[in-house]
Amino acid sequence: MFRIARTPQHLLLCMMFLMSFGFATWMVLLNNFVVERAQFTGVEIGILQSVREIPGFLAFTAIFILLLIREQSFALLSLAIMFIGILLTGFFPSAMGLYITTVIMSIGFHYFETINKSLTLQWLDKKDTAEFMGQALSIKAIASLSAYGLIWLIMGQLGVDYVWVYALVGGLGIIATIAVVVYFKNFAQHASQHKKLIFRQRYWLYYALVFLSGARRQIFVVFAGFMMVEKFGYSVSQISTLFIANYVFNFLFAKKIGAFIGRVGERRALVIEYVGLILVFGGYAVVDNANMAAALYIIDHLFFAFAIAINTYFQKIADPRDIASSASVSFTINHIAAVVIPALLGVVWIYSQAAVFLIGAGFAVASLLLASCIPAKPEAGNEVVWARG
């Protein structure tokens, strides 16, 4: 009989499965729900997406909440808050109602992601972290595919209304979170964490890589998918097929990519990622074939797994007591781009779609130059290739 071991690793995987299942459900239903039930136009959906990113920008406040609550408890509480937001979504089909429920969902989501990252870097041995984070991406892929399958069954085949789908997933998520709390014990942290915001000069390379990663991700999330619809006329079902293909590839290859990073090191892995992304963004700028565009989209998404190397690089150079604070700070740095990039490049998009993707290629070039500064064997005191000098 299958039994989940009561270990920190299995707790992390259980929490990540629940988070991905809930968020995938919320996201895949969102566009249809807001148009069909709340009569959203581009203005309202733009505001909603901006509102959704605000809690991510404010993720640094997590460190102050840790003055009152342990990280493990905070992660589970955040998960419950996310599911409460999902549960409420279907009952408030208006602009203001959706803004409020989105903020509730997003607070839980972004705080969970921040604390989950911190706990992963604290609980995992450095030699195992990359492969584990790849395994976590595979678990997230399984969760998202399960959510899509459930929605296809209960909405497509059984005709269940939006409100009850949101309520079902939100309610089951809350119950499952409580079950996780009861099943797993409180695990010890190896180092007492600083309960204040910390910026260290020796982490500058990590901060820069995180910022550029956030900028590139926004171009993929906002503009690559939009190009598939606007330029190539992809239908909802075709876009959904692309999403499913992305998650299948993650399920099949993410753990192997994590193990590969563990073998070759962070610098080589990130160089491979950024060279690949330069080619992908350059391809976006000139592609005129819908099938080629879809191939670029899937390859682009697969490269996200290589970003594991940024986190394992930080784990190797960081003071163990800095991890919780730095996870909060880095999540905020990552979301600076999420707030700024879509609006700025949305204006550029009007005049030149190719220019948007060439800017993305420029971000990848800058990232490649920074990645070349990572030592072959990063550690505290050897954060950058010239640090020992």
ZIDA-V686637 format. One record per backbone hydrogen bond with DSSP energy under -1.0 kcal/mol. NH is the residue of the N-H (numbers start at 1). CO is the residue of the C=O. E is the energy in kcal/mol with one decimal. If there is no record, write none. Layout:
# ZIDA-V686637
NH_CO_E ; NH_CO_E
This chain:
# ZIDA-V686637
7_5_-1.9 ; 11_7_-2.1 ; 12_8_-2.4 ; 13_9_-2.2 ; 14_10_-2.4 ; 15_11_-2.5 ; 16_12_-2.4 ; 17_13_-2.2 ; 18_14_-2.2 ; 19_15_-2.6 ; 20_16_-2.5 ; 21_17_-2.4 ; 22_18_-2.4 ; 23_19_-2.8 ; 24_20_-2.4 ; 25_21_-1.7 ; 26_22_-2.3 ; 27_23_-2.7 ; 28_24_-2.6 ; 29_25_-1.5 ; 33_29_-2.6 ; 34_30_-2.8 ; 35_31_-1.5 ; 36_32_-2.8 ; 37_33_-2.6 ; 40_34_-2.4 ; 45_41_-2.1 ; 46_42_-1.9 ; 47_43_-2.1 ; 48_44_-2.7 ; 49_45_-2.3 ; 50_46_-1.9 ; 51_47_-2.9 ; 52_48_-2.3 ; 53_49_-1.0 ; 57_53_-1.9 ; 58_54_-1.7 ; 59_56_-1.4 ; 61_58_-2.0 ; 62_59_-2.1 ; 63_60_-1.3 ; 64_61_-1.1 ; 65_61_-1.3 ; 66_62_-1.6 ; 67_64_-1.3 ; 68_65_-2.0 ; 69_65_-1.1 ; 74_70_-2.6 ; 75_71_-2.6 ; 76_72_-1.8 ; 77_73_-2.5 ; 78_74_-2.5 ; 79_75_-1.9 ; 80_76_-2.1 ; 81_77_-2.3 ; 82_78_-2.3 ; 83_79_-1.9 ; 84_80_-2.0 ; 85_81_-2.2 ; 86_82_-1.9 ; 87_83_-2.8 ; 88_84_-2.0 ; 89_85_-1.1 ; 91_88_-1.2 ; 92_89_-1.5 ; 94_92_-2.1 ; 98_94_-2.8 ; 99_95_-2.2 ; 100_96_-2.3 ; 101_97_-2.5 ; 102_98_-2.2 ; 103_99_-2.0 ; 104_100_-2.1 ; 105_101_-2.6 ; 106_102_-3.0 ; 107_103_-2.6 ; 108_104_-1.8 ; 109_105_-2.5 ; 110_106_-2.9 ; 111_107_-2.2 ; 112_108_-2.2 ; 113_109_-2.5 ; 114_110_-2.0 ; 115_111_-2.5 ; 116_112_-3.2 ; 117_113_-1.8 ; 118_114_-1.8 ; 119_115_-2.9 ; 120_116_-2.3 ; 121_117_-2.1 ; 122_118_-1.6 ; 123_119_-3.0 ; 124_120_-1.8 ; 128_125_-1.8 ; 129_125_-1.2 ; 132_128_-2.3 ; 133_129_-2.8 ; 134_130_-1.8 ; 135_131_-2.3 ; 136_132_-2.5 ; 137_133_-1.6 ; 138_134_-1.7 ; 139_135_-2.2 ; 140_136_-2.4 ; 141_137_-2.0 ; 142_138_-2.2 ; 143_139_-2.4 ; 144_140_-2.5 ; 145_141_-2.6 ; 146_142_-2.2 ; 147_143_-2.1 ; 148_144_-2.3 ; 149_145_-2.2 ; 150_146_-2.4 ; 151_147_-2.4 ; 152_148_-2.4 ; 153_149_-2.0 ; 154_150_-2.9 ; 155_151_-2.2 ; 156_151_-1.2 ; 158_153_-1.5 ; 160_154_-3.2 ; 165_161_-1.7 ; 166_162_-2.7 ; 167_163_-1.9 ; 168_164_-2.6 ; 169_165_-2.6 ; 170_166_-2.6 ; 171_167_-2.8 ; 172_168_-2.8 ; 173_169_-2.1 ; 174_170_-2.0 ; 175_171_-2.2 ; 176_172_-2.8 ; 177_173_-2.3 ; 178_174_-2.2 ; 179_175_-2.2 ; 180_176_-2.1 ; 181_177_-2.2 ; 182_178_-2.2 ; 183_179_-2.5 ; 184_180_-2.4 ; 194_321_-2.5 ; 203_200_-1.9 ; 204_201_-1.7 ; 207_203_-2.2 ; 208_204_-2.3 ; 209_205_-2.4 ; 210_206_-2.3 ; 211_207_-2.3 ; 212_208_-2.3 ; 213_209_-2.1 ; 214_210_-2.1 ; 215_211_-2.0 ; 216_212_-2.5 ; 217_213_-2.3 ; 218_214_-1.7 ; 219_215_-1.4 ; 220_216_-1.9 ; 221_217_-3.1 ; 222_218_-2.9 ; 223_219_-1.4 ; 224_219_-1.5 ; 225_220_-1.1 ; 227_223_-2.3 ; 228_224_-1.5 ; 229_225_-1.3 ; 230_226_-3.1 ; 231_227_-2.1 ; 232_227_-1.2 ; 233_229_-1.2 ; 234_228_-2.1 ; 239_235_-2.5 ; 240_236_-2.6 ; 241_237_-2.0 ; 242_238_-1.8 ; 243_239_-2.2 ; 244_240_-2.5 ; 245_241_-2.5 ; 246_242_-2.4 ; 247_243_-2.2 ; 248_244_-2.4 ; 249_245_-2.4 ; 250_246_-2.1 ; 251_247_-2.6 ; 252_248_-2.2 ; 253_249_-2.6 ; 254_250_-2.3 ; 257_253_-2.6 ; 258_254_-2.4 ; 259_255_-2.3 ; 260_256_-2.3 ; 261_257_-2.5 ; 262_258_-2.0 ; 263_259_-1.3 ; 264_260_-2.7 ; 265_261_-2.3 ; 269_265_-1.8 ; 270_266_-2.7 ; 271_267_-2.3 ; 272_268_-2.2 ; 273_269_-2.2 ; 274_270_-2.9 ; 275_271_-2.4 ; 276_272_-2.2 ; 277_273_-2.5 ; 278_274_-2.1 ; 279_275_-1.7 ; 280_276_-2.3 ; 281_277_-3.0 ; 282_278_-2.1 ; 283_279_-2.1 ; 284_280_-2.5 ; 285_281_-1.7 ; 287_283_-2.1 ; 293_289_-2.4 ; 294_290_-2.1 ; 295_291_-2.1 ; 296_292_-2.4 ; 297_293_-2.2 ; 298_294_-2.1 ; 299_295_-2.4 ; 300_296_-2.8 ; 301_297_-1.9 ; 302_298_-2.0 ; 303_299_-1.7 ; 304_301_-1.2 ; 305_302_-1.4 ; 306_303_-1.2 ; 307_304_-1.5 ; 308_305_-1.6 ; 309_306_-2.0 ; 310_307_-1.4 ; 312_308_-2.1 ; 313_309_-2.1 ; 314_310_-1.9 ; 315_311_-2.4 ; 316_312_-1.6 ; 317_313_-1.4 ; 318_314_-2.0 ; 322_319_-2.7 ; 326_322_-2.9 ; 327_323_-2.4 ; 328_324_-1.6 ; 329_325_-2.3 ; 330_326_-3.0 ; 331_327_-1.7 ; 332_328_-1.6 ; 333_329_-2.5 ; 334_330_-2.6 ; 335_331_-1.4 ; 339_335_-1.5 ; 340_336_-1.8 ; 341_337_-2.5 ; 344_340_-2.1 ; 345_341_-2.9 ; 346_342_-1.4 ; 347_343_-1.1 ; 348_344_-1.3 ; 349_345_-2.6 ; 352_348_-2.8 ; 357_353_-1.4 ; 358_354_-2.2 ; 359_355_-2.1 ; 360_356_-1.7 ; 361_357_-2.1 ; 362_358_-1.9 ; 363_359_-2.2 ; 364_360_-2.0 ; 365_361_-2.2 ; 366_362_-2.4 ; 367_363_-2.3 ; 368_364_-2.2 ; 369_365_-2.2 ; 370_366_-2.0 ; 371_367_-2.8 ; 372_368_-1.5 ; 373_370_-1.9 ; 374_371_-1.7 ; 382_379_-2.8 ; 385_373_-2.4 ; 387_384_-2.3
